[in-house]
Amino acid sequence: MKVARPIEKRPFGRTGHMSTVTLFGAAAFGTVSQADADRTLDLLLAYGVNHIDTAASYGESELRIGPWMARHRKEFFLATKTGQRSYAAAREEIHRSLDRLRVDSFDLIQLHALVHPDEWESAMGPGGALEACVEAREQGLVRFIGVTGHGRTIAAMHRRSLARFDFDSVLLPYSYTLMQDEVYEHDFEQLYKSCQERNVALQTIKSITRGPWATTARTSATWYQPLEEQADIDLAVHWVIGRPGLFLNTVGDIQLLPKVLDAASRFEARPSDAALHQLMQAQQMTPLFV
């Protein structure tokens, strides 16, 4: 595959790894065949993508990635997630993920979707999932620990998480449309500042979201309605990766993935807010979270 230029790499926080600005979001592997997954691997290698982000809850995703690891483990920063909240359940899930991915260790384990205050208290408190992650790090099963989440309150919750524990990475939604919400924008900017000061990797998702599905007739595997035209995806992707220090997790649909990678490979400069505003109006884009 001919690529215009290699996708840019940036320091992934304090980890010492130079990750491509587009991280492969392996939620796209939830229901695909191994043959389709293998074709996607060829695409990732062609674009030089060197960072995979999966999760225990992403259907068959870990199982699809596992067969690659015997040949390609050293070529990828490998991240997964546990959605469990107790120490025992998280420990069990971490070991299950190691088996499914066919590896001896991950680079990054993340507390998944840590949004609700009650779940936060359970996971972060005594006997919680965080203890299992720290134990796994002490045992050499993982090198770094992160936290992820969705929703309008997640930027504020991530700041709370960073105040409790020195996480190496955070993950949350970020797009021009979402940043028109004054509350979310304020919380995100505060989180961004904290991450820059502490050298915490900041991963973003939902970059090419058009809005919630307005119909039951869906043309994509994503749970939201995505942008589909290359020019529109270019604007959305370039706006995200044009901000220093941010990473963009790719789309949860292997049919749209080539367009996101193509956009990233041609990145030169961040488009203006005016260009994104025009796109938002033309495509009637709306926030996922209200």
JOJO-V633805 format. One record per residue. N is the residue number from 1. RES is the residue in one small letter. NEAR is the number of other ideal C-beta (glycine too) atoms within 10 Angstrom. D_LAST is the distance of its C-alpha to the last C-alpha in Angstrom with 2 decimals. Layout:
BEGIN
n: <N | N>
res: <RES | RES>
near: <NEAR | NEAR>
d_last: <D_LAST | D_LAST>
END
This chain:
BEGIN
n: <1 | 2 | 3 | 4 | 5 | 6 | 7 | 8 | 9 | 10 | 11 | 12 | 13 | 14 | 15 | 16 | 17 | 18 | 19 | 20 | 21 | 22 | 23 | 24 | 25 | 26 | 27 | 28 | 29 | 30 | 31 | 32 | 33 | 34 | 35 | 36 | 37 | 38 | 39 | 40 | 41 | 42 | 43 | 44 | 45 | 46 | 47 | 48 | 49 | 50 | 51 | 52 | 53 | 54 | 55 | 56 | 57 | 58 | 59 | 60 | 61 | 62 | 63 | 64 | 65 | 66 | 67 | 68 | 69 | 70 | 71 | 72 | 73 | 74 | 75 | 76 | 77 | 78 | 79 | 80 | 81 | 82 | 83 | 84 | 85 | 86 | 87 | 88 | 89 | 90 | 91 | 92 | 93 | 94 | 95 | 96 | 97 | 98 | 99 | 100 | 101 | 102 | 103 | 104 | 105 | 106 | 107 | 108 | 109 | 110 | 111 | 112 | 113 | 114 | 115 | 116 | 117 | 118 | 119 | 120 | 121 | 122 | 123 | 124 | 125 | 126 | 127 | 128 | 129 | 130 | 131 | 132 | 133 | 134 | 135 | 136 | 137 | 138 | 139 | 140 | 141 | 142 | 143 | 144 | 145 | 146 | 147 | 148 | 149 | 150 | 151 | 152 | 153 | 154 | 155 | 156 | 157 | 158 | 159 | 160 | 161 | 162 | 163 | 164 | 165 | 166 | 167 | 168 | 169 | 170 | 171 | 172 | 173 | 174 | 175 | 176 | 177 | 178 | 179 | 180 | 181 | 182 | 183 | 184 | 185 | 186 | 187 | 188 | 189 | 190 | 191 | 192 | 193 | 194 | 195 | 196 | 197 | 198 | 199 | 200 | 201 | 202 | 203 | 204 | 205 | 206 | 207 | 208 | 209 | 210 | 211 | 212 | 213 | 214 | 215 | 216 | 217 | 218 | 219 | 220 | 221 | 222 | 223 | 224 | 225 | 226 | 227 | 228 | 229 | 230 | 231 | 232 | 233 | 234 | 235 | 236 | 237 | 238 | 239 | 240 | 241 | 242 | 243 | 244 | 245 | 246 | 247 | 248 | 249 | 250 | 251 | 252 | 253 | 254 | 255 | 256 | 257 | 258 | 259 | 260 | 261 | 262 | 263 | 264 | 265 | 266 | 267 | 268 | 269 | 270 | 271 | 272 | 273 | 274 | 275 | 276 | 277 | 278 | 279 | 280 | 281 | 282 | 283 | 284 | 285 | 286 | 287 | 288 | 289 | 290>
res: <m | k | v | a | r | p | i | e | k | r | p | f | g | r | t | g | h | m | s | t | v | t | l | f | g | a | a | a | f | g | t | v | s | q | a | d | a | d | r | t | l | d | l | l | l | a | y | g | v | n | h | i | d | t | a | a | s | y | g | e | s | e | l | r | i | g | p | w | m | a | r | h | r | k | e | f | f | l | a | t | k | t | g | q | r | s | y | a | a | a | r | e | e | i | h | r | s | l | d | r | l | r | v | d | s | f | d | l | i | q | l | h | a | l | v | h | p | d | e | w | e | s | a | m | g | p | g | g | a | l | e | a | c | v | e | a | r | e | q | g | l | v | r | f | i | g | v | t | g | h | g | r | t | i | a | a | m | h | r | r | s | l | a | r | f | d | f | d | s | v | l | l | p | y | s | y | t | l | m | q | d | e | v | y | e | h | d | f | e | q | l | y | k | s | c | q | e | r | n | v | a | l | q | t | i | k | s | i | t | r | g | p | w | a | t | t | a | r | t | s | a | t | w | y | q | p | l | e | e | q | a | d | i | d | l | a | v | h | w | v | i | g | r | p | g | l | f | l | n | t | v | g | d | i | q | l | l | p | k | v | l | d | a | a | s | r | f | e | a | r | p | s | d | a | a | l | h | q | l | m | q | a | q | q | m | t | p | l | f | v>
near: <10 | 4 | 13 | 9 | 12 | 12 | 23 | 15 | 15 | 16 | 13 | 27 | 24 | 14 | 18 | 9 | 19 | 13 | 25 | 26 | 21 | 29 | 25 | 27 | 26 | 25 | 22 | 25 | 25 | 16 | 12 | 19 | 11 | 13 | 9 | 14 | 21 | 13 | 12 | 22 | 19 | 10 | 15 | 23 | 15 | 14 | 23 | 17 | 26 | 21 | 27 | 27 | 28 | 25 | 23 | 20 | 17 | 23 | 14 | 16 | 27 | 23 | 16 | 27 | 26 | 18 | 15 | 21 | 17 | 9 | 9 | 16 | 14 | 7 | 16 | 22 | 20 | 23 | 29 | 29 | 26 | 25 | 19 | 22 | 23 | 16 | 20 | 12 | 14 | 26 | 19 | 14 | 22 | 24 | 13 | 13 | 22 | 18 | 11 | 18 | 25 | 15 | 19 | 10 | 16 | 24 | 20 | 26 | 29 | 28 | 28 | 25 | 18 | 26 | 17 | 15 | 11 | 8 | 16 | 20 | 11 | 19 | 27 | 19 | 14 | 8 | 13 | 20 | 28 | 24 | 18 | 25 | 28 | 15 | 15 | 22 | 17 | 9 | 10 | 9 | 19 | 24 | 18 | 23 | 19 | 25 | 30 | 24 | 23 | 15 | 16 | 17 | 17 | 25 | 25 | 17 | 21 | 28 | 17 | 14 | 23 | 17 | 9 | 12 | 13 | 11 | 22 | 22 | 23 | 28 | 27 | 24 | 25 | 23 | 23 | 19 | 21 | 23 | 18 | 16 | 15 | 8 | 11 | 22 | 13 | 13 | 20 | 23 | 12 | 14 | 22 | 19 | 11 | 17 | 21 | 12 | 8 | 13 | 13 | 22 | 27 | 22 | 25 | 21 | 24 | 26 | 27 | 27 | 23 | 24 | 17 | 13 | 15 | 10 | 7 | 5 | 6 | 11 | 13 | 16 | 17 | 19 | 14 | 17 | 21 | 25 | 25 | 16 | 11 | 14 | 10 | 19 | 21 | 21 | 23 | 27 | 27 | 21 | 22 | 24 | 22 | 14 | 13 | 9 | 15 | 18 | 24 | 27 | 24 | 28 | 30 | 23 | 20 | 17 | 13 | 21 | 21 | 17 | 23 | 27 | 25 | 18 | 24 | 25 | 18 | 15 | 19 | 7 | 7 | 16 | 17 | 11 | 13 | 8 | 14 | 21 | 14 | 13 | 22 | 20 | 9 | 9 | 18 | 9 | 23 | 16 | 18 | 19 | 14 | 7>
d_last: <40.73 | 41.09 | 38.46 | 38.46 | 38.06 | 36.93 | 33.29 | 33.08 | 33.26 | 31.99 | 32.70 | 30.23 | 29.93 | 33.01 | 33.89 | 36.56 | 35.24 | 34.76 | 31.89 | 31.07 | 27.92 | 26.64 | 26.61 | 27.08 | 24.07 | 26.11 | 23.37 | 24.92 | 27.96 | 26.52 | 28.65 | 31.03 | 34.81 | 36.79 | 38.34 | 35.03 | 34.04 | 37.41 | 37.01 | 33.73 | 35.69 | 38.10 | 35.31 | 33.96 | 37.50 | 38.20 | 35.36 | 36.25 | 32.98 | 33.94 | 30.92 | 29.48 | 26.31 | 26.28 | 25.49 | 27.35 | 24.65 | 24.69 | 27.13 | 30.39 | 29.26 | 31.48 | 34.37 | 34.13 | 34.24 | 37.06 | 39.87 | 39.15 | 39.69 | 43.46 | 43.83 | 40.79 | 39.68 | 40.88 | 39.05 | 35.54 | 33.54 | 32.30 | 29.11 | 27.79 | 25.55 | 26.00 | 23.38 | 25.93 | 25.75 | 29.46 | 32.30 | 34.31 | 31.65 | 30.37 | 33.99 | 34.74 | 31.78 | 32.74 | 36.29 | 35.18 | 33.22 | 36.37 | 38.35 | 35.97 | 35.78 | 39.54 | 39.50 | 40.97 | 38.06 | 34.62 | 33.77 | 30.35 | 28.88 | 25.23 | 23.50 | 20.88 | 17.22 | 18.03 | 14.81 | 15.65 | 18.03 | 20.70 | 20.89 | 21.00 | 23.95 | 25.68 | 25.45 | 26.34 | 28.94 | 32.53 | 33.02 | 29.60 | 28.67 | 29.01 | 32.68 | 33.16 | 31.74 | 34.05 | 36.93 | 36.36 | 36.50 | 39.68 | 41.17 | 40.53 | 38.19 | 35.37 | 35.52 | 32.06 | 29.04 | 25.33 | 21.91 | 18.79 | 15.20 | 11.70 | 8.23 | 6.71 | 9.97 | 12.40 | 14.10 | 15.06 | 16.19 | 18.26 | 19.97 | 20.84 | 22.21 | 24.28 | 25.67 | 26.90 | 28.22 | 29.29 | 27.20 | 28.37 | 25.08 | 21.29 | 18.89 | 15.19 | 13.07 | 14.16 | 14.32 | 14.93 | 11.84 | 9.57 | 12.01 | 11.49 | 8.72 | 11.51 | 10.47 | 9.94 | 13.02 | 15.04 | 14.55 | 15.26 | 18.29 | 19.62 | 19.42 | 21.05 | 23.78 | 24.44 | 24.75 | 27.09 | 29.19 | 29.52 | 29.84 | 27.03 | 25.99 | 22.41 | 21.24 | 18.27 | 16.73 | 14.84 | 16.78 | 17.56 | 14.33 | 14.40 | 11.32 | 11.07 | 14.61 | 15.51 | 18.80 | 20.64 | 23.07 | 21.86 | 23.84 | 22.57 | 22.37 | 18.88 | 16.10 | 14.09 | 15.91 | 17.68 | 19.67 | 23.27 | 25.67 | 27.38 | 27.11 | 23.33 | 23.08 | 25.56 | 23.45 | 20.29 | 22.47 | 24.72 | 21.98 | 20.87 | 24.41 | 25.73 | 24.37 | 27.01 | 26.48 | 23.53 | 23.89 | 22.13 | 22.01 | 23.02 | 21.44 | 21.66 | 24.11 | 27.75 | 28.24 | 25.73 | 26.87 | 29.97 | 28.02 | 25.88 | 29.11 | 30.97 | 28.49 | 28.75 | 32.54 | 32.78 | 30.66 | 32.50 | 30.23 | 26.63 | 25.77 | 24.88 | 21.48 | 23.02 | 23.59 | 20.02 | 18.87 | 21.45 | 20.30 | 16.67 | 18.18 | 20.82 | 18.69 | 15.89 | 13.42 | 9.66 | 6.93 | 6.76 | 3.80 | 0.00>
END
